[in-house]
Amino acid sequence: MPRTYSLDFKQGAISMVVDSGLSVAKAAKDLGVGTSTLDKWVRRHRERSQDPNALGETELAELKRLRKENQVLRIERDLLKKTAVYFAKDSEPKWNS
């Protein structure tokens, strides 16, 4: 199972490379993180810095959560519509001729 790191930890690690000028290899060794992992974080940070409209990790996580919630709400809405139609058929008045 891959290890997960907090957002603060990632930002601190990125800052060590970007702001302090440490090499990715040195910072990764000091922090006990894989070199490729830290390199990926730094590359993402630099890409986002160039694109001001890019979403951060927290925004991406919220977007994912909201899309999942939206899908559940659509399913519930469709079920309620079908249920309303079913009960509406049963409650139609029976006219005596």
N, C-alpha and C positions, 0 to 999 in steps of 0.2 A: 504494500500500500504506500503510495507516495506521501511524503511528508508535506504538511501544509504550513504556511507561514502567515503571520498576521500582516495586515496592510502596513502597520507602523514599522515592522521589521523590514519589509520590502523597501519602503521609502527610505529608511535609514541606510540600507545596503546600497541603494541606488545613489544616494547622496554621497556616500563614501567614494564612489567611482566618479560621478559627474562633478560634484562640487570640490571634493578634497583632492582629486587627481590621482587617487590610488589606481593601480591596474586592477582589472577584473579578477585576475588570478590571485593577487595578493589579498584583495578584499574578501574573496570567496574563501580563501584559506583561513583568514582571521575570523570569519563568521561561522565557519564550518558548513558552508553551503557549496554545492557543486558549482564548478566554474561555468558550465553550460547553463545552469539555472540562473545564475546571476547575470550572465551575458544576455539571456533572453529578457530578463527584467529591464536591463539597461536599454536594450534595443527598443523594446516597447515604449519605454519612457521617452526616448528620443523621437520616435515616430509620432507619439501623441503631442510632443512639444512642437513639432512642425505643423501639425494639423489642429488648429484651435477648436474644431468642432468634434474631435474625437472624444469618446466617452471614457471615463476612468473606470477602474475596477468596481468601485461601489455602484456607479451608475449602470454598468453592465449587469451586475448581480441583481439590482433592483428591476431592471428591464426584463431579465429572465424570469424573476418571480412574478412580475405583473403579467407577463404573457401567459404563464402557467395559470394564474388566477383567472385571467380573462377566458381561457379555454374552459375552465371548470364552470364559470358563470354562463357561458354560451350553452353548455350541455344542460345545465339546470334550467335555463330559460326555455330551451326546446322541449324538455320534459314537461315543464309546466304548461306550455302551449298545448301539447298533446293531451295532457290530463284535462285541461279546460274544455277542449273539443269533445272528449269522451263524456264528461259529465254534462255538457250542454245538450248532447243527443239524448241522454236519459231524462232530462228535465223538460223536454219539449212538451207542450200541452197536447193532450189527446182530445180531439174534437169528436163529439158524438154527432153522427149524422142521422 
